[in-house]
Amino acid sequence: MKKDVLLVLVNMREKSAEKVQKILTGWGCLIKTRLGLHAGTLENCSDSGLIFLELVGEKENTWNSAANSIFYPV
């Protein structure tokens, strides 16, 4: 069984989280699984995080477009 995943490292998490969430929501029909991880809790929350995405669909160029919009937003 083939699985297509995309890992996104988010730096400056508190500053960029809203923009990243909007981009991911826009590509929601391509995302089967979405899991966000970051170190720390409450007052000791880290400023970077990792997002694991399991992608669905058959068009690789569509996934590339989704990835580009995450990494190089307009």
C-alpha distances in whole Angstrom, upper triangle without the diagonal:
4,7,10,13,17,19,23,26,29,32,35,33,36,37,34,32,34,33,29,29,30,28,25,26,27,23,22,20,18,17,15,16,19,21,24,25,29,31,34,36,39,41,39,36,35,35,31,28,24,22,18,17,13,13,13,14,14,17,17,20,20,18,21,24,22,22,26,27,26,27,30,32,35
4,7,10,13,16,20,23,26,29,33,31,34,35,31,30,31,30,26,26,28,25,22,24,24,20,20,18,15,15,14,15,17,19,22,24,27,30,33,35,37,40,38,35,33,33,29,26,22,20,16,14,11,11,10,11,11,14,13,17,17,15,17,20,19,19,22,24,23,24,27,28,31
4,6,10,13,16,19,22,26,29,27,30,31,28,26,27,26,23,23,24,22,19,21,21,17,17,16,13,12,11,11,14,15,18,20,23,26,29,31,34,36,34,31,29,29,25,22,18,16,12,11,7,8,8,11,11,13,12,16,15,13,15,18,16,16,20,21,20,21,24,25,28
4,7,10,13,17,20,23,26,24,27,28,25,23,25,23,20,20,21,19,16,18,18,15,15,14,11,10,10,11,12,14,17,19,22,25,28,30,33,35,33,29,27,27,23,20,16,14,11,8,6,5,7,9,10,11,10,13,12,9,12,14,13,12,16,17,16,17,20,22,25
4,7,10,13,16,19,23,21,24,25,21,20,22,21,17,17,19,17,14,16,17,14,14,14,11,9,10,9,10,11,13,15,18,21,25,26,29,31,29,26,24,23,19,16,13,10,7,5,4,6,9,12,13,14,12,14,13,10,12,14,12,11,14,16,14,15,18,20,23
4,6,10,13,16,19,18,21,22,18,17,19,18,14,15,17,14,12,15,16,13,13,15,11,10,11,10,10,11,12,14,16,20,23,25,27,29,27,23,21,20,17,14,10,8,6,5,7,7,11,13,15,14,12,14,13,9,10,12,10,8,11,13,11,11,15,16,20
4,7,10,13,16,15,18,19,16,15,18,17,13,14,17,15,12,16,17,15,15,17,14,12,14,12,10,10,10,11,13,16,20,22,24,26,23,20,18,17,13,10,7,6,5,6,9,11,14,17,18,18,16,17,16,12,13,15,12,10,13,14,11,11,15,16,20
4,6,10,13,12,15,16,13,12,15,13,10,12,14,12,11,14,16,14,15,18,15,13,15,13,11,10,9,10,12,15,18,20,22,24,22,18,15,14,10,8,6,5,7,8,11,13,16,19,20,20,17,18,17,13,13,14,12,9,11,12,8,8,12,13,17
4,6,10,9,13,14,11,11,15,14,11,13,16,14,13,17,18,17,18,21,19,17,18,16,13,12,10,10,10,13,16,18,20,21,19,15,12,11,7,6,5,6,9,11,15,16,20,23,24,23,21,21,20,17,16,17,15,12,14,14,10,10,13,15,18
4,7,6,10,10,8,8,11,11,8,11,14,13,13,16,17,17,18,21,20,17,20,17,14,13,10,10,10,12,15,17,18,19,17,14,11,8,5,5,6,8,11,13,17,18,22,24,26,25,23,23,21,18,18,18,15,13,14,14,10,9,12,13,17
4,5,9,9,8,9,13,12,11,14,16,15,16,19,20,20,22,25,23,21,23,21,18,16,13,12,11,12,15,17,18,18,16,13,9,6,4,7,9,11,15,17,20,22,26,28,30,28,26,26,24,22,21,21,19,16,16,16,12,11,14,14,18
4,6,5,6,8,11,12,11,14,16,16,17,19,21,22,23,26,25,23,25,23,19,18,14,14,12,13,14,16,16,16,14,11,9,5,6,9,12,14,17,19,23,24,28,30,32,31,29,28,27,24,23,23,21,19,19,18,14,14,15,15,18
4,5,5,5,9,10,9,11,14,14,14,17,19,20,20,24,23,20,23,20,16,15,11,11,9,11,13,14,14,14,13,10,8,5,5,7,10,11,15,17,21,22,26,28,31,30,28,27,26,23,23,22,19,18,18,17,14,14,16,15,18
4,6,6,8,10,11,12,14,15,16,18,20,21,21,25,25,23,25,22,18,17,13,13,11,13,13,13,13,13,13,10,9,7,8,10,13,14,18,20,23,25,28,31,33,32,31,30,28,26,26,25,22,21,21,19,16,17,18,17,19
4,6,8,9,10,12,13,14,16,18,19,21,22,25,25,23,26,24,20,19,16,16,14,16,17,17,16,16,16,13,12,9,10,12,15,16,19,21,24,25,29,31,33,32,30,29,27,25,25,23,21,20,20,17,15,15,16,15,16
4,6,6,6,9,10,11,12,14,16,17,18,22,21,20,22,21,17,17,14,15,14,16,18,18,18,18,18,15,13,10,10,11,13,13,17,18,21,22,25,27,29,28,26,25,23,21,21,20,17,16,16,14,11,12,13,11,14
4,6,5,6,9,10,10,12,14,16,16,20,20,17,20,18,14,14,11,12,12,15,16,16,16,17,17,13,13,10,10,10,11,11,15,15,19,20,23,26,28,27,26,25,23,21,21,20,17,16,17,14,11,13,15,13,16
4,6,5,6,9,10,11,12,15,15,19,19,18,20,19,15,16,13,16,16,19,19,19,18,20,20,16,16,14,14,13,15,14,17,17,20,21,23,26,28,27,26,25,23,21,21,20,17,17,17,14,12,14,15,13,15
4,5,5,6,9,10,11,13,14,18,18,17,20,19,16,17,15,17,17,20,22,22,22,23,22,19,18,15,14,14,15,14,17,16,20,20,22,24,26,25,24,22,20,19,19,17,14,14,14,11,9,11,12,9,11
4,5,5,6,9,10,11,12,16,15,14,17,16,12,13,11,14,15,18,20,20,21,22,22,18,16,14,12,11,12,10,13,13,16,16,19,21,24,22,21,20,18,16,16,15,12,11,12,10,7,9,11,9,12
4,5,5,6,9,10,10,14,14,12,15,14,11,12,11,14,15,19,20,20,20,22,22,18,18,16,14,13,13,11,13,12,16,16,18,21,23,23,22,21,18,17,18,16,13,13,15,12,10,13,14,12,15
4,5,5,6,9,10,13,14,13,16,16,13,15,14,18,19,22,24,23,23,25,25,22,21,19,18,16,16,14,16,15,17,17,19,20,23,22,22,21,17,17,17,15,12,13,14,11,10,13,14,11,13
4,5,5,7,9,12,12,12,15,15,13,15,14,18,19,23,25,25,25,27,27,23,22,19,17,16,15,13,14,13,15,14,17,18,20,19,18,17,14,13,14,11,8,10,10,7,6,10,11,8,11
4,5,5,6,10,9,8,11,11,9,12,12,15,17,21,23,23,24,26,26,22,21,19,17,15,13,10,11,10,12,11,14,16,18,17,17,17,14,12,13,12,8,10,12,9,8,11,13,11,14
4,5,5,8,10,9,12,12,11,13,14,17,20,23,25,25,25,28,27,24,23,21,20,17,16,13,14,12,14,13,15,16,19,19,19,18,15,14,16,14,11,13,15,12,11,15,16,14,16
4,6,8,9,10,13,14,13,16,17,20,22,26,28,28,29,31,30,27,26,24,22,20,19,16,16,14,15,13,14,15,18,17,17,16,13,13,14,12,9,12,13,10,10,14,15,12,14
4,6,6,7,10,12,11,15,16,19,22,26,28,28,29,31,31,27,26,24,22,19,18,14,14,11,12,10,11,12,14,13,14,13,10,9,11,10,7,10,11,9,10,13,14,13,15
4,5,5,8,10,9,13,15,18,21,25,27,27,28,31,30,26,26,24,22,19,18,14,13,10,11,9,10,12,15,15,16,16,12,12,14,13,10,12,15,13,12,16,18,16,18
4,6,8,11,12,15,18,21,24,28,30,30,32,34,34,30,29,28,25,23,20,17,15,12,11,9,8,9,12,13,14,15,11,11,14,13,11,14,16,15,15,18,20,19,20
4,6,9,11,14,17,20,23,27,29,30,32,34,33,29,28,27,24,21,18,15,13,9,8,5,5,6,10,10,11,12,9,8,11,11,9,11,14,13,13,16,18,18,20
4,6,7,11,13,17,20,23,26,26,28,31,30,26,25,24,21,18,15,12,10,6,6,5,6,9,12,13,13,15,12,10,13,13,10,11,15,14,13,16,18,18,21
4,7,10,14,17,20,24,26,27,29,31,30,27,26,26,23,19,17,13,11,7,5,6,6,10,13,15,15,17,15,13,16,17,14,15,18,18,16,19,22,22,24
4,7,10,13,17,20,23,23,25,28,27,24,23,23,20,16,14,10,8,6,5,7,9,13,16,17,17,19,17,14,17,18,15,15,19,18,16,19,22,22,25
4,7,10,14,17,20,20,22,25,24,20,19,19,17,13,11,7,6,5,7,9,12,15,18,19,18,20,17,15,17,18,14,14,17,16,14,16,20,19,22
4,7,10,14,16,17,19,22,20,17,16,17,14,10,8,6,5,7,9,12,15,19,21,22,21,23,21,17,19,20,17,16,19,18,15,17,21,21,24
4,7,11,13,14,16,18,17,13,13,13,11,7,6,4,6,9,12,15,18,21,24,24,23,24,22,19,20,21,17,16,19,18,15,16,20,19,23
4,7,10,11,14,16,14,11,10,11,9,6,5,6,8,11,14,18,21,24,27,27,25,27,25,22,23,23,20,18,21,21,17,18,21,21,25
4,7,9,11,13,11,8,6,8,7,4,6,9,11,15,18,21,24,28,30,30,28,29,27,24,25,25,22,20,22,22,18,19,22,22,25
4,7,10,11,8,6,5,9,8,7,9,12,15,18,21,24,28,31,33,34,31,33,31,28,28,29,26,24,26,25,21,22,25,25,29
4,7,8,5,4,6,9,10,10,13,15,18,21,24,27,31,34,37,37,35,36,34,31,31,32,29,27,29,28,24,24,27,27,31
4,6,5,5,8,11,13,12,15,17,19,22,25,28,32,35,38,38,36,37,35,32,33,33,30,28,30,29,25,26,29,28,31
4,6,6,9,12,14,14,17,19,22,25,28,30,34,37,40,40,38,39,37,34,35,35,31,30,31,30,26,27,30,29,32
4,6,9,11,14,16,19,21,24,27,30,33,36,39,42,42,40,41,39,36,36,36,33,31,32,31,28,28,30,29,32
4,6,9,12,13,17,19,22,25,29,31,35,38,41,40,38,39,37,34,34,35,31,30,31,30,26,26,29,29,31
4,7,9,10,13,16,19,22,25,28,31,34,37,37,35,35,34,30,31,31,28,26,27,26,23,23,25,25,28
4,6,7,11,14,17,20,24,26,30,33,35,35,33,33,31,28,28,29,26,24,25,24,20,20,23,23,26
4,7,11,13,17,20,23,25,29,32,34,33,31,31,30,27,26,26,24,21,22,21,18,17,20,20,23
4,7,10,14,16,20,22,26,29,31,30,28,28,27,23,23,23,21,18,19,19,15,15,17,18,21
4,7,10,13,17,19,23,26,28,27,25,26,24,21,21,22,19,17,18,18,14,14,17,18,21
4,7,10,13,16,19,23,25,24,22,23,22,18,19,20,17,14,17,17,13,13,17,18,21
4,6,10,12,16,19,21,21,20,21,19,15,16,17,14,12,15,15,11,12,16,16,20
4,7,10,13,17,19,19,18,19,18,14,16,17,14,12,16,16,13,14,18,19,22
4,6,10,13,15,16,15,16,14,11,13,14,11,10,14,14,12,14,17,18,21
4,7,10,13,14,13,16,14,11,14,15,12,12,16,16,15,17,20,20,23
4,7,9,10,10,12,10,8,11,12,10,11,14,15,14,16,19,19,22
4,7,9,10,12,10,9,12,14,12,13,17,17,17,19,21,21,24
4,6,8,10,9,8,12,13,12,14,17,17,18,20,22,22,24
4,6,9,8,9,12,13,13,15,17,18,19,21,23,23,25
4,5,5,7,9,10,11,13,15,16,17,19,20,21,22
4,5,5,6,9,10,11,12,14,15,16,18,19,21
4,5,5,6,9,10,10,12,14,15,16,17,18
4,5,5,6,9,10,11,13,14,15,15,17
4,5,5,6,8,10,11,12,14,15,17
4,5,5,6,9,10,10,11,13,15
4,5,5,6,9,10,10,11,12
4,5,5,6,9,10,10,12
4,5,5,6,8,10,13
4,5,5,5,7,10
4,6,5,5,7
4,6,6,9
4,6,10
4,6
4
